[in-house]
Amino acid sequence: MSDALDEIFCCDSLRGVVADLPEPAAPTVYRADNGVLMMVVGLVQSEEGLGYLDQAILHCPFCGTKLQDAKAIAEKVSH
């Protein structure tokens, strides 16, 4: 795992879950081009290929550490 990915992990549980996921699910936690920390929460196969459902991560699902702020995310997202 790269040092760049290590910066987004607040605890060993989150790091371990992401490290142990099989392809094509990995990486499930990533930083989007706009800087928002995202998690893949669903996959669907279609005629066009594999589709992903992503969700911004506000708090770590394992330790509860606040990872980013909803207001800051809203400012980064363009509609």
PDB file with one MODEL, atoms N, CA, C and O in Angstrom:
MODEL        1
ATOM      1  N   MET A   1       0.854  -1.173   0.000  1.00  0.00           N
ATOM      2  CA  MET A   1       0.000   0.000   0.000  1.00  0.00           C
ATOM      3  C   MET A   1       0.899   1.235   0.000  1.00  0.00           C
ATOM      4  O   MET A   1       1.906   1.277   0.707  1.00  0.00           O
ATOM      5  N   SER A   2       0.532   2.235  -0.793  1.00  0.00           N
ATOM      6  CA  SER A   2       1.387   3.410  -0.926  1.00  0.00           C
ATOM      7  C   SER A   2       1.274   4.334   0.278  1.00  0.00           C
ATOM      8  O   SER A   2       0.295   4.284   1.023  1.00  0.00           O
ATOM      9  N   ASP A   3       2.284   5.177   0.461  1.00  0.00           N
ATOM     10  CA  ASP A   3       2.261   6.158   1.542  1.00  0.00           C
ATOM     11  C   ASP A   3       1.115   7.134   1.369  1.00  0.00           C
ATOM     12  O   ASP A   3       0.560   7.611   2.358  1.00  0.00           O
ATOM     13  N   ALA A   4       0.745   7.445   0.126  1.00  0.00           N
ATOM     14  CA  ALA A   4      -0.363   8.367  -0.131  1.00  0.00           C
ATOM     15  C   ALA A   4      -1.663   7.811   0.420  1.00  0.00           C
ATOM     16  O   ALA A   4      -2.488   8.568   0.933  1.00  0.00           O
ATOM     17  N   LEU A   5      -1.860   6.504   0.325  1.00  0.00           N
ATOM     18  CA  LEU A   5      -3.081   5.909   0.873  1.00  0.00           C
ATOM     19  C   LEU A   5      -3.040   5.864   2.390  1.00  0.00           C
ATOM     20  O   LEU A   5      -4.083   5.971   3.035  1.00  0.00           O
ATOM     21  N   ASP A   6      -1.861   5.708   2.971  1.00  0.00           N
ATOM     22  CA  ASP A   6      -1.752   5.645   4.428  1.00  0.00           C
ATOM     23  C   ASP A   6      -2.305   6.888   5.106  1.00  0.00           C
ATOM     24  O   ASP A   6      -2.809   6.797   6.225  1.00  0.00           O
ATOM     25  N   GLU A   7      -2.225   8.054   4.458  1.00  0.00           N
ATOM     26  CA  GLU A   7      -2.692   9.287   5.079  1.00  0.00           C
ATOM     27  C   GLU A   7      -4.196   9.287   5.351  1.00  0.00           C
ATOM     28  O   GLU A   7      -4.655  10.026   6.222  1.00  0.00           O
ATOM     29  N   ILE A   8      -4.971   8.479   4.631  1.00  0.00           N
ATOM     30  CA  ILE A   8      -6.422   8.498   4.822  1.00  0.00           C
ATOM     31  C   ILE A   8      -6.893   7.520   5.894  1.00  0.00           C
ATOM     32  O   ILE A   8      -8.072   7.520   6.247  1.00  0.00           O
ATOM     33  N   PHE A   9      -5.991   6.686   6.421  1.00  0.00           N
ATOM     34  CA  PHE A   9      -6.391   5.700   7.404  1.00  0.00           C
ATOM     35  C   PHE A   9      -6.138   6.210   8.818  1.00  0.00           C
ATOM     36  O   PHE A   9      -5.012   6.563   9.170  1.00  0.00           O
ATOM     37  N   CYS A  10      -7.186   6.244   9.614  1.00  0.00           N
ATOM     38  CA  CYS A  10      -7.082   6.725  10.988  1.00  0.00           C
ATOM     39  C   CYS A  10      -6.839   5.587  11.971  1.00  0.00           C
ATOM     40  O   CYS A  10      -6.430   5.825  13.107  1.00  0.00           O
ATOM     41  N   CYS A  11      -7.091   4.333  11.534  1.00  0.00           N
ATOM     42  CA  CYS A  11      -6.934   3.210  12.456  1.00  0.00           C
ATOM     43  C   CYS A  11      -6.551   1.946  11.685  1.00  0.00           C
ATOM     44  O   CYS A  11      -6.721   1.873  10.468  1.00  0.00           O
ATOM     45  N   ASP A  12      -6.041   0.965  12.402  1.00  0.00           N
ATOM     46  CA  ASP A  12      -5.627  -0.291  11.785  1.00  0.00           C
ATOM     47  C   ASP A  12      -6.805  -1.059  11.188  1.00  0.00           C
ATOM     48  O   ASP A  12      -6.638  -1.773  10.200  1.00  0.00           O
ATOM     49  N   SER A  13      -7.996  -0.920  11.777  1.00  0.00           N
ATOM     50  CA  SER A  13      -9.168  -1.641  11.255  1.00  0.00           C
ATOM     51  C   SER A  13      -9.517  -1.182   9.855  1.00  0.00           C
ATOM     52  O   SER A  13      -9.736  -2.007   8.969  1.00  0.00           O
ATOM     53  N   LEU A  14      -9.572   0.132   9.643  1.00  0.00           N
ATOM     54  CA  LEU A  14      -9.877   0.656   8.312  1.00  0.00           C
ATOM     55  C   LEU A  14      -8.787   0.277   7.323  1.00  0.00           C
ATOM     56  O   LEU A  14      -9.087  -0.108   6.193  1.00  0.00           O
ATOM     57  N   ARG A  15      -7.536   0.379   7.726  1.00  0.00           N
ATOM     58  CA  ARG A  15      -6.413   0.013   6.869  1.00  0.00           C
ATOM     59  C   ARG A  15      -6.499  -1.478   6.497  1.00  0.00           C
ATOM     60  O   ARG A  15      -6.283  -1.840   5.340  1.00  0.00           O
ATOM     61  N   GLY A  16      -6.807  -2.324   7.455  1.00  0.00           N
ATOM     62  CA  GLY A  16      -6.877  -3.760   7.218  1.00  0.00           C
ATOM     63  C   GLY A  16      -8.000  -4.168   6.297  1.00  0.00           C
ATOM     64  O   GLY A  16      -7.817  -5.035   5.443  1.00  0.00           O
ATOM     65  N   VAL A  17      -9.154  -3.561   6.456  1.00  0.00           N
ATOM     66  CA  VAL A  17     -10.299  -3.893   5.605  1.00  0.00           C
ATOM     67  C   VAL A  17     -10.005  -3.549   4.161  1.00  0.00           C
ATOM     68  O   VAL A  17     -10.271  -4.346   3.261  1.00  0.00           O
ATOM     69  N   VAL A  18      -9.464  -2.382   3.938  1.00  0.00           N
ATOM     70  CA  VAL A  18      -9.171  -1.967   2.579  1.00  0.00           C
ATOM     71  C   VAL A  18      -8.072  -2.832   1.972  1.00  0.00           C
ATOM     72  O   VAL A  18      -8.151  -3.187   0.796  1.00  0.00           O
ATOM     73  N   ALA A  19      -7.066  -3.173   2.741  1.00  0.00           N
ATOM     74  CA  ALA A  19      -5.952  -3.966   2.236  1.00  0.00           C
ATOM     75  C   ALA A  19      -6.367  -5.380   1.869  1.00  0.00           C
ATOM     76  O   ALA A  19      -5.759  -5.982   0.984  1.00  0.00           O
ATOM     77  N   ASP A  20      -7.387  -5.930   2.523  1.00  0.00           N
ATOM     78  CA  ASP A  20      -7.764  -7.322   2.320  1.00  0.00           C
ATOM     79  C   ASP A  20      -8.902  -7.537   1.325  1.00  0.00           C
ATOM     80  O   ASP A  20      -9.327  -8.675   1.125  1.00  0.00           O
ATOM     81  N   LEU A  21      -9.407  -6.471   0.695  1.00  0.00           N
ATOM     82  CA  LEU A  21     -10.509  -6.637  -0.244  1.00  0.00           C
ATOM     83  C   LEU A  21      -9.999  -7.128  -1.597  1.00  0.00           C
ATOM     84  O   LEU A  21      -8.955  -6.682  -2.072  1.00  0.00           O
ATOM     85  N   PRO A  22     -10.748  -8.055  -2.219  1.00  0.00           N
ATOM     86  CA  PRO A  22     -10.339  -8.589  -3.524  1.00  0.00           C
ATOM     87  C   PRO A  22     -10.694  -7.624  -4.664  1.00  0.00           C
ATOM     88  O   PRO A  22     -11.537  -6.744  -4.497  1.00  0.00           O
ATOM     89  N   GLU A  23     -10.058  -7.792  -5.795  1.00  0.00           N
ATOM     90  CA  GLU A  23     -10.418  -7.040  -7.006  1.00  0.00           C
ATOM     91  C   GLU A  23     -11.805  -7.495  -7.434  1.00  0.00           C
ATOM     92  O   GLU A  23     -12.123  -8.655  -7.174  1.00  0.00           O
ATOM     93  N   PRO A  24     -12.661  -6.699  -8.063  1.00  0.00           N
ATOM     94  CA  PRO A  24     -12.398  -5.319  -8.451  1.00  0.00           C
ATOM     95  C   PRO A  24     -12.786  -4.306  -7.372  1.00  0.00           C
ATOM     96  O   PRO A  24     -12.811  -3.103  -7.632  1.00  0.00           O
ATOM     97  N   ALA A  25     -13.083  -4.777  -6.186  1.00  0.00           N
ATOM     98  CA  ALA A  25     -13.537  -3.881  -5.133  1.00  0.00           C
ATOM     99  C   ALA A  25     -12.443  -2.959  -4.617  1.00  0.00           C
ATOM    100  O   ALA A  25     -12.739  -1.856  -4.157  1.00  0.00           O
ATOM    101  N   ALA A  26     -11.196  -3.381  -4.682  1.00  0.00           N
ATOM    102  CA  ALA A  26     -10.103  -2.570  -4.150  1.00  0.00           C
ATOM    103  C   ALA A  26      -9.685  -1.521  -5.175  1.00  0.00           C
ATOM    104  O   ALA A  26      -9.667  -1.853  -6.360  1.00  0.00           O
ATOM    105  N   PRO A  27      -9.357  -0.319  -4.829  1.00  0.00           N
ATOM    106  CA  PRO A  27      -9.477   0.218  -3.473  1.00  0.00           C
ATOM    107  C   PRO A  27     -10.899   0.707  -3.210  1.00  0.00           C
ATOM    108  O   PRO A  27     -11.495   1.364  -4.063  1.00  0.00           O
ATOM    109  N   THR A  28     -11.426   0.404  -2.075  1.00  0.00           N
ATOM    110  CA  THR A  28     -12.777   0.855  -1.751  1.00  0.00           C
ATOM    111  C   THR A  28     -12.767   2.213  -1.092  1.00  0.00           C
ATOM    112  O   THR A  28     -13.785   2.904  -1.094  1.00  0.00           O
ATOM    113  N   VAL A  29     -11.651   2.610  -0.530  1.00  0.00           N
ATOM    114  CA  VAL A  29     -11.515   3.943   0.053  1.00  0.00           C
ATOM    115  C   VAL A  29     -10.488   4.684  -0.771  1.00  0.00           C
ATOM    116  O   VAL A  29      -9.369   4.210  -0.964  1.00  0.00           O
ATOM    117  N   TYR A  30     -10.873   5.851  -1.255  1.00  0.00           N
ATOM    118  CA  TYR A  30      -9.971   6.615  -2.109  1.00  0.00           C
ATOM    119  C   TYR A  30     -10.278   8.103  -2.011  1.00  0.00           C
ATOM    120  O   TYR A  30     -11.347   8.493  -1.541  1.00  0.00           O
ATOM    121  N   ARG A  31      -9.353   8.917  -2.448  1.00  0.00           N
ATOM    122  CA  ARG A  31      -9.557  10.357  -2.498  1.00  0.00           C
ATOM    123  C   ARG A  31      -9.893  10.720  -3.944  1.00  0.00           C
ATOM    124  O   ARG A  31      -9.094  10.480  -4.850  1.00  0.00           O
ATOM    125  N   ALA A  32     -11.076  11.297  -4.158  1.00  0.00           N
ATOM    126  CA  ALA A  32     -11.533  11.674  -5.492  1.00  0.00           C
ATOM    127  C   ALA A  32     -10.691  12.835  -6.030  1.00  0.00           C
ATOM    128  O   ALA A  32      -9.937  13.467  -5.290  1.00  0.00           O
ATOM    129  N   ASP A  33     -10.833  13.096  -7.310  1.00  0.00           N
ATOM    130  CA  ASP A  33     -10.081  14.178  -7.949  1.00  0.00           C
ATOM    131  C   ASP A  33     -10.332  15.527  -7.288  1.00  0.00           C
ATOM    132  O   ASP A  33      -9.458  16.393  -7.302  1.00  0.00           O
ATOM    133  N   ASN A  34     -11.525  15.715  -6.706  1.00  0.00           N
ATOM    134  CA  ASN A  34     -11.852  16.988  -6.046  1.00  0.00           C
ATOM    135  C   ASN A  34     -11.387  17.029  -4.590  1.00  0.00           C
ATOM    136  O   ASN A  34     -11.638  18.007  -3.886  1.00  0.00           O
ATOM    137  N   GLY A  35     -10.698  15.953  -4.131  1.00  0.00           N
ATOM    138  CA  GLY A  35     -10.146  15.920  -2.784  1.00  0.00           C
ATOM    139  C   GLY A  35     -11.037  15.287  -1.729  1.00  0.00           C
ATOM    140  O   GLY A  35     -10.622  15.143  -0.579  1.00  0.00           O
ATOM    141  N   VAL A  36     -12.257  14.905  -2.100  1.00  0.00           N
ATOM    142  CA  VAL A  36     -13.192  14.299  -1.148  1.00  0.00           C
ATOM    143  C   VAL A  36     -12.835  12.833  -0.933  1.00  0.00           C
ATOM    144  O   VAL A  36     -12.599  12.098  -1.892  1.00  0.00           O
ATOM    145  N   LEU A  37     -12.798  12.410   0.331  1.00  0.00           N
ATOM    146  CA  LEU A  37     -12.531  11.024   0.690  1.00  0.00           C
ATOM    147  C   LEU A  37     -13.803  10.216   0.463  1.00  0.00           C
ATOM    148  O   LEU A  37     -14.851  10.531   1.025  1.00  0.00           O
ATOM    149  N   MET A  38     -13.711   9.178  -0.359  1.00  0.00           N
ATOM    150  CA  MET A  38     -14.883   8.399  -0.773  1.00  0.00           C
ATOM    151  C   MET A  38     -14.703   6.921  -0.432  1.00  0.00           C
ATOM    152  O   MET A  38     -13.585   6.436  -0.259  1.00  0.00           O
ATOM    153  N   MET A  39     -15.845   6.213  -0.339  1.00  0.00           N
ATOM    154  CA  MET A  39     -15.846   4.762  -0.137  1.00  0.00           C
ATOM    155  C   MET A  39     -16.827   4.151  -1.134  1.00  0.00           C
ATOM    156  O   MET A  39     -17.951   4.633  -1.281  1.00  0.00           O
ATOM    157  N   VAL A  40     -16.402   3.091  -1.817  1.00  0.00           N
ATOM    158  CA  VAL A  40     -17.290   2.347  -2.697  1.00  0.00           C
ATOM    159  C   VAL A  40     -18.194   1.495  -1.805  1.00  0.00           C
ATOM    160  O   VAL A  40     -17.711   0.682  -1.018  1.00  0.00           O
ATOM    161  N   VAL A  41     -19.510   1.687  -1.936  1.00  0.00           N
ATOM    162  CA  VAL A  41     -20.455   0.951  -1.093  1.00  0.00           C
ATOM    163  C   VAL A  41     -21.292  -0.046  -1.884  1.00  0.00           C
ATOM    164  O   VAL A  41     -22.054  -0.817  -1.300  1.00  0.00           O
ATOM    165  N   GLY A  42     -21.156  -0.036  -3.204  1.00  0.00           N
ATOM    166  CA  GLY A  42     -21.912  -0.986  -4.005  1.00  0.00           C
ATOM    167  C   GLY A  42     -21.343  -1.126  -5.401  1.00  0.00           C
ATOM    168  O   GLY A  42     -20.719  -0.202  -5.923  1.00  0.00           O
ATOM    169  N   LEU A  43     -21.558  -2.279  -6.000  1.00  0.00           N
ATOM    170  CA  LEU A  43     -21.115  -2.575  -7.357  1.00  0.00           C
ATOM    171  C   LEU A  43     -22.284  -3.166  -8.126  1.00  0.00           C
ATOM    172  O   LEU A  43     -23.099  -3.895  -7.561  1.00  0.00           O
ATOM    173  N   VAL A  44     -22.368  -2.854  -9.414  1.00  0.00           N
ATOM    174  CA  VAL A  44     -23.385  -3.453 -10.268  1.00  0.00           C
ATOM    175  C   VAL A  44     -22.767  -3.696 -11.645  1.00  0.00           C
ATOM    176  O   VAL A  44     -22.048  -2.853 -12.181  1.00  0.00           O
ATOM    177  N   GLN A  45     -23.064  -4.862 -12.198  1.00  0.00           N
ATOM    178  CA  GLN A  45     -22.579  -5.187 -13.540  1.00  0.00           C
ATOM    179  C   GLN A  45     -23.673  -4.832 -14.535  1.00  0.00           C
ATOM    180  O   GLN A  45     -24.823  -5.236 -14.363  1.00  0.00           O
ATOM    181  N   SER A  46     -23.326  -4.082 -15.572  1.00  0.00           N
ATOM    182  CA  SER A  46     -24.289  -3.727 -16.617  1.00  0.00           C
ATOM    183  C   SER A  46     -23.673  -4.048 -17.968  1.00  0.00           C
ATOM    184  O   SER A  46     -22.528  -4.494 -18.047  1.00  0.00           O
ATOM    185  N   GLU A  47     -24.434  -3.818 -19.029  1.00  0.00           N
ATOM    186  CA  GLU A  47     -23.914  -4.062 -20.372  1.00  0.00           C
ATOM    187  C   GLU A  47     -22.733  -3.148 -20.679  1.00  0.00           C
ATOM    188  O   GLU A  47     -21.870  -3.498 -21.483  1.00  0.00           O
ATOM    189  N   GLU A  48     -22.691  -1.971 -20.039  1.00  0.00           N
ATOM    190  CA  GLU A  48     -21.603  -1.015 -20.265  1.00  0.00           C
ATOM    191  C   GLU A  48     -20.370  -1.318 -19.420  1.00  0.00           C
ATOM    192  O   GLU A  48     -19.323  -0.702 -19.617  1.00  0.00           O
ATOM    193  N   GLY A  49     -20.478  -2.245 -18.493  1.00  0.00           N
ATOM    194  CA  GLY A  49     -19.363  -2.585 -17.621  1.00  0.00           C
ATOM    195  C   GLY A  49     -19.743  -2.520 -16.158  1.00  0.00           C
ATOM    196  O   GLY A  49     -20.923  -2.506 -15.807  1.00  0.00           O
ATOM    197  N   LEU A  50     -18.733  -2.479 -15.310  1.00  0.00           N
ATOM    198  CA  LEU A  50     -18.945  -2.452 -13.874  1.00  0.00           C
ATOM    199  C   LEU A  50     -19.241  -1.035 -13.412  1.00  0.00           C
ATOM    200  O   LEU A  50     -18.506  -0.106 -13.746  1.00  0.00           O
ATOM    201  N   GLY A  51     -20.313  -0.864 -12.646  1.00  0.00           N
ATOM    202  CA  GLY A  51     -20.675   0.438 -12.103  1.00  0.00           C
ATOM    203  C   GLY A  51     -20.460   0.465 -10.603  1.00  0.00           C
ATOM    204  O   GLY A  51     -20.597  -0.552  -9.923  1.00  0.00           O
ATOM    205  N   TYR A  52     -20.123   1.637 -10.097  1.00  0.00           N
ATOM    206  CA  TYR A  52     -19.823   1.804  -8.675  1.00  0.00           C
ATOM    207  C   TYR A  52     -20.771   2.801  -8.035  1.00  0.00           C
ATOM    208  O   TYR A  52     -21.132   3.802  -8.655  1.00  0.00           O
ATOM    209  N   LEU A  53     -21.176   2.538  -6.801  1.00  0.00           N
ATOM    210  CA  LEU A  53     -21.915   3.488  -5.985  1.00  0.00           C
ATOM    211  C   LEU A  53     -20.964   3.953  -4.901  1.00  0.00           C
ATOM    212  O   LEU A  53     -20.518   3.156  -4.075  1.00  0.00           O
ATOM    213  N   ASP A  54     -20.650   5.248  -4.901  1.00  0.00           N
ATOM    214  CA  ASP A  54     -19.696   5.818  -3.958  1.00  0.00           C
ATOM    215  C   ASP A  54     -20.414   6.693  -2.943  1.00  0.00           C
ATOM    216  O   ASP A  54     -21.460   7.273  -3.233  1.00  0.00           O
ATOM    217  N   GLN A  55     -19.845   6.779  -1.764  1.00  0.00           N
ATOM    218  CA  GLN A  55     -20.379   7.615  -0.689  1.00  0.00           C
ATOM    219  C   GLN A  55     -19.224   8.345  -0.035  1.00  0.00           C
ATOM    220  O   GLN A  55     -18.187   7.748   0.254  1.00  0.00           O
ATOM    221  N   ALA A  56     -19.402   9.641   0.198  1.00  0.00           N
ATOM    222  CA  ALA A  56     -18.384  10.395   0.921  1.00  0.00           C
ATOM    223  C   ALA A  56     -18.321   9.879   2.356  1.00  0.00           C
ATOM    224  O   ALA A  56     -19.352   9.567   2.952  1.00  0.00           O
ATOM    225  N   ILE A  57     -17.124   9.790   2.905  1.00  0.00           N
ATOM    226  CA  ILE A  57     -16.923   9.317   4.272  1.00  0.00           C
ATOM    227  C   ILE A  57     -16.740  10.527   5.179  1.00  0.00           C
ATOM    228  O   ILE A  57     -15.820  11.321   4.982  1.00  0.00           O
ATOM    229  N   LEU A  58     -17.612  10.668   6.171  1.00  0.00           N
ATOM    230  CA  LEU A  58     -17.469  11.743   7.149  1.00  0.00           C
ATOM    231  C   LEU A  58     -16.700  11.271   8.371  1.00  0.00           C
ATOM    232  O   LEU A  58     -15.828  11.977   8.877  1.00  0.00           O
ATOM    233  N   HIS A  59     -17.029  10.062   8.848  1.00  0.00           N
ATOM    234  CA  HIS A  59     -16.402   9.486  10.039  1.00  0.00           C
ATOM    235  C   HIS A  59     -15.966   8.059   9.726  1.00  0.00           C
ATOM    236  O   HIS A  59     -16.601   7.368   8.929  1.00  0.00           O
ATOM    237  N   CYS A  60     -14.888   7.627  10.353  1.00  0.00           N
ATOM    238  CA  CYS A  60     -14.431   6.249  10.195  1.00  0.00           C
ATOM    239  C   CYS A  60     -15.509   5.300  10.720  1.00  0.00           C
ATOM    240  O   CYS A  60     -15.997   5.486  11.835  1.00  0.00           O
ATOM    241  N   PRO A  61     -15.890   4.284   9.934  1.00  0.00           N
ATOM    242  CA  PRO A  61     -16.913   3.340  10.403  1.00  0.00           C
ATOM    243  C   PRO A  61     -16.441   2.425  11.528  1.00  0.00           C
ATOM    244  O   PRO A  61     -17.253   1.713  12.119  1.00  0.00           O
ATOM    245  N   PHE A  62     -15.150   2.429  11.834  1.00  0.00           N
ATOM    246  CA  PHE A  62     -14.611   1.542  12.856  1.00  0.00           C
ATOM    247  C   PHE A  62     -14.285   2.249  14.162  1.00  0.00           C
ATOM    248  O   PHE A  62     -14.621   1.753  15.238  1.00  0.00           O
ATOM    249  N   CYS A  63     -13.632   3.407  14.076  1.00  0.00           N
ATOM    250  CA  CYS A  63     -13.217   4.075  15.317  1.00  0.00           C
ATOM    251  C   CYS A  63     -13.961   5.387  15.567  1.00  0.00           C
ATOM    252  O   CYS A  63     -13.855   5.961  16.650  1.00  0.00           O
ATOM    253  N   GLY A  64     -14.713   5.863  14.573  1.00  0.00           N
ATOM    254  CA  GLY A  64     -15.506   7.077  14.752  1.00  0.00           C
ATOM    255  C   GLY A  64     -14.755   8.378  14.552  1.00  0.00           C
ATOM    256  O   GLY A  64     -15.330   9.450  14.742  1.00  0.00           O
ATOM    257  N   THR A  65     -13.497   8.316  14.178  1.00  0.00           N
ATOM    258  CA  THR A  65     -12.715   9.534  13.962  1.00  0.00           C
ATOM    259  C   THR A  65     -13.337  10.346  12.832  1.00  0.00           C
ATOM    260  O   THR A  65     -13.669   9.804  11.778  1.00  0.00           O
ATOM    261  N   LYS A  66     -13.492  11.649  13.058  1.00  0.00           N
ATOM    262  CA  LYS A  66     -14.000  12.526  12.007  1.00  0.00           C
ATOM    263  C   LYS A  66     -12.916  12.688  10.958  1.00  0.00           C
ATOM    264  O   LYS A  66     -11.810  13.135  11.262  1.00  0.00           O
ATOM    265  N   LEU A  67     -13.235  12.325   9.717  1.00  0.00           N
ATOM    266  CA  LEU A  67     -12.266  12.360   8.638  1.00  0.00           C
ATOM    267  C   LEU A  67     -12.407  13.587   7.751  1.00  0.00           C
ATOM    268  O   LEU A  67     -11.422  14.070   7.192  1.00  0.00           O
ATOM    269  N   GLN A  68     -13.623  14.090   7.620  1.00  0.00           N
ATOM    270  CA  GLN A  68     -13.864  15.283   6.824  1.00  0.00           C
ATOM    271  C   GLN A  68     -15.200  15.883   7.205  1.00  0.00           C
ATOM    272  O   GLN A  68     -16.023  15.239   7.855  1.00  0.00           O
ATOM    273  N   ASP A  69     -15.406  17.120   6.795  1.00  0.00           N
ATOM    274  CA  ASP A  69     -16.572  17.899   7.188  1.00  0.00           C
ATOM    275  C   ASP A  69     -17.569  17.993   6.028  1.00  0.00           C
ATOM    276  O   ASP A  69     -17.172  18.215   4.884  1.00  0.00           O
ATOM    277  N   ALA A  70     -18.857  17.824   6.323  1.00  0.00           N
ATOM    278  CA  ALA A  70     -19.894  17.858   5.283  1.00  0.00           C
ATOM    279  C   ALA A  70     -19.912  19.200   4.554  1.00  0.00           C
ATOM    280  O   ALA A  70     -20.113  19.235   3.340  1.00  0.00           O
ATOM    281  N   LYS A  71     -19.708  20.287   5.263  1.00  0.00           N
ATOM    282  CA  LYS A  71     -19.709  21.613   4.638  1.00  0.00           C
ATOM    283  C   LYS A  71     -18.536  21.735   3.661  1.00  0.00           C
ATOM    284  O   LYS A  71     -18.695  22.266   2.561  1.00  0.00           O
ATOM    285  N   ALA A  72     -17.381  21.252   4.056  1.00  0.00           N
ATOM    286  CA  ALA A  72     -16.200  21.295   3.181  1.00  0.00           C
ATOM    287  C   ALA A  72     -16.432  20.438   1.945  1.00  0.00           C
ATOM    288  O   ALA A  72     -16.021  20.817   0.848  1.00  0.00           O
ATOM    289  N   ILE A  73     -17.080  19.295   2.102  1.00  0.00           N
ATOM    290  CA  ILE A  73     -17.388  18.424   0.974  1.00  0.00           C
ATOM    291  C   ILE A  73     -18.321  19.151   0.013  1.00  0.00           C
ATOM    292  O   ILE A  73     -18.092  19.147  -1.197  1.00  0.00           O
ATOM    293  N   ALA A  74     -19.361  19.768   0.537  1.00  0.00           N
ATOM    294  CA  ALA A  74     -20.330  20.484  -0.291  1.00  0.00           C
ATOM    295  C   ALA A  74     -19.654  21.580  -1.119  1.00  0.00           C
ATOM    296  O   ALA A  74     -20.047  21.833  -2.258  1.00  0.00           O
ATOM    297  N   GLU A  75     -18.655  22.218  -0.553  1.00  0.00           N
ATOM    298  CA  GLU A  75     -17.938  23.268  -1.263  1.00  0.00           C
ATOM    299  C   GLU A  75     -17.078  22.707  -2.391  1.00  0.00           C
ATOM    300  O   GLU A  75     -16.801  23.407  -3.365  1.00  0.00           O
ATOM    301  N   LYS A  76     -16.656  21.460  -2.268  1.00  0.00           N
ATOM    302  CA  LYS A  76     -15.794  20.834  -3.283  1.00  0.00           C
ATOM    303  C   LYS A  76     -16.591  20.224  -4.427  1.00  0.00           C
ATOM    304  O   LYS A  76     -16.061  20.041  -5.523  1.00  0.00           O
ATOM    305  N   VAL A  77     -17.861  19.907  -4.182  1.00  0.00           N
ATOM    306  CA  VAL A  77     -18.685  19.213  -5.174  1.00  0.00           C
ATOM    307  C   VAL A  77     -19.367  20.224  -6.072  1.00  0.00           C
ATOM    308  O   VAL A  77     -19.983  21.180  -5.600  1.00  0.00           O
ATOM    309  N   SER A  78     -19.249  20.002  -7.380  1.00  0.00           N
ATOM    310  CA  SER A  78     -19.952  20.874  -8.325  1.00  0.00           C
ATOM    311  C   SER A  78     -21.155  20.123  -8.883  1.00  0.00           C
ATOM    312  O   SER A  78     -21.065  18.946  -9.233  1.00  0.00           O
ATOM    313  N   HIS A  79     -22.262  20.813  -8.958  1.00  0.00           N
ATOM    314  CA  HIS A  79     -23.502  20.195  -9.471  1.00  0.00           C
ATOM    315  C   HIS A  79     -23.851  20.776 -10.814  1.00  0.00           C
ATOM    316  O   HIS A  79     -24.856  20.389 -11.412  1.00  0.00           O
TER     317      HIS A  79
ENDMDL
END
